[in-house]
Amino acid sequence: MTTTSRISAALVPLLLLACRPESNNPTFTLLADRFDNAEWSDPVNLGPVVNSSALDMNAGLSPDAHDLYFVSTRPGGLGGNDIWVSHRRCVQCPWETPVNLGTPINTSTNEGAPTLSDDGRLLFFYSGRPGGQGGSDIYASPRISTGADGDVWGDPVNLGPDVNTAVNEQGAYYVRGDGEGTATLYFNRTPVGGTQDIYRVSVSNDGEPLGPAVLLSELNSTSTDQKLAVRTDGMSCCCPRTGQGRSATWTSGGSLARASTTRGPQRSISAPRSTRLSSTRNPFCRATAGR
């Protein structure tokens, strides 16, 4: 991938977006965006190896930035939205042809919002498969092995009633912990008769919830609050918000990944990141060094 923006040698957050052009047959496409000296660069299309003529969205990087997990409706899946992965041999190397994660991750229903634990051992995602609490639920799958033919994932485990309910839980996003054996999982939920809101729950190193999920009232609005993306240092986040016929990505400063959550002023990220189209769906924000 080639960019013309100036990249500093310090930590540089990378934002992955799913965008669609203005047409009667919209197509979501994965783009990459960099943040340097308080400015976002123009998004760069990841190209035809990663993107297809189908819907491609919900992108997330592995901790070593060598694997790009995303959701696609392209041919070759098991049905509905499936999770795929594209590998690259080094940070500067090109992305290789994506591979469907197959069973037991994907099913004939919809899977989405893949996000890895900081050590890469656990894959969190949502699924509409049977046997859950109802609607779409959040699951965690352990990585069994890694080899030349790809990763082997264990059977997904439903995160249970502390996270999942009879309505839809989606938009999983993992944020590393503070070194004390816990981390934070953000997700969204659409209550009956309400709009989609953002929640968070503390999880152990094994992916088990450490208590009931908490509504993030300081981040939610009367609009539809979609998948949250938190910067690696926990000091800011991005969140797509849809309402009144318009979509935009909003950012908030504060200590979002800490036990005591505080929030700074929220503001909409200006074009070309936010448009009146659904071009800001599910951003992914990660700090990466020397990219």
HELIX and SHEET records of a PDB file:
SHEET    1   A 4 GLU A  39  TRP A  40  0                                        
SHEET    2   A 4 THR A  29  ASP A  36 -1                                        
SHEET    3   A 4 LEU A  11  CYS A  19 -1                                        
SHEET    4   A 4 ARG A 281  ALA A 289 -1                                        
SHEET    1   B 3 GLU A  39  TRP A  40  0                                        
SHEET    2   B 3 THR A  29  ASP A  36 -1                                        
SHEET    3   B 3 VAL A  44  ASN A  45 -1                                        
SHEET    1   C 4 ASP A  56  LEU A  61  0                                        
SHEET    2   C 4 ASP A  67  SER A  72 -1                                        
SHEET    3   C 4 ASP A  82  HIS A  87 -1                                        
SHEET    4   C 4 VAL A  99  ASN A 100 -1                                        
SHEET    1   D 4 GLU A 111  LEU A 116  0                                        
SHEET    2   D 4 LEU A 122  SER A 127 -1                                        
SHEET    3   D 4 ASP A 137  GLY A 147 -1                                        
SHEET    4   D 4 GLY A 150  TRP A 153 -1                                        
SHEET    1   E 4 GLU A 111  LEU A 116  0                                        
SHEET    2   E 4 LEU A 122  SER A 127 -1                                        
SHEET    3   E 4 ASP A 137  GLY A 147 -1                                        
SHEET    4   E 4 VAL A 157  ASN A 158 -1                                        
SHEET    1   F 4 GLU A 169  VAL A 175  0                                        
SHEET    2   F 4 THR A 182  ARG A 189 -1                                        
SHEET    3   F 4 ASP A 197  SER A 204 -1                                        
SHEET    4   F 4 VAL A 214  LEU A 215 -1                                        
SHEET    1   G 3 THR A 224  ASP A 225  0                                        
SHEET    2   G 3 SER A 236  GLY A 243 -1                                        
SHEET    3   G 3 ALA A 229  VAL A 230 -1                                        
SHEET    1   H 4 THR A 224  ASP A 225  0                                        
SHEET    2   H 4 SER A 236  GLY A 243 -1                                        
SHEET    3   H 4 ARG A 246  GLY A 253 -1                                        
SHEET    4   H 4 GLN A 266  SER A 268 -1                                        
END                                                                             
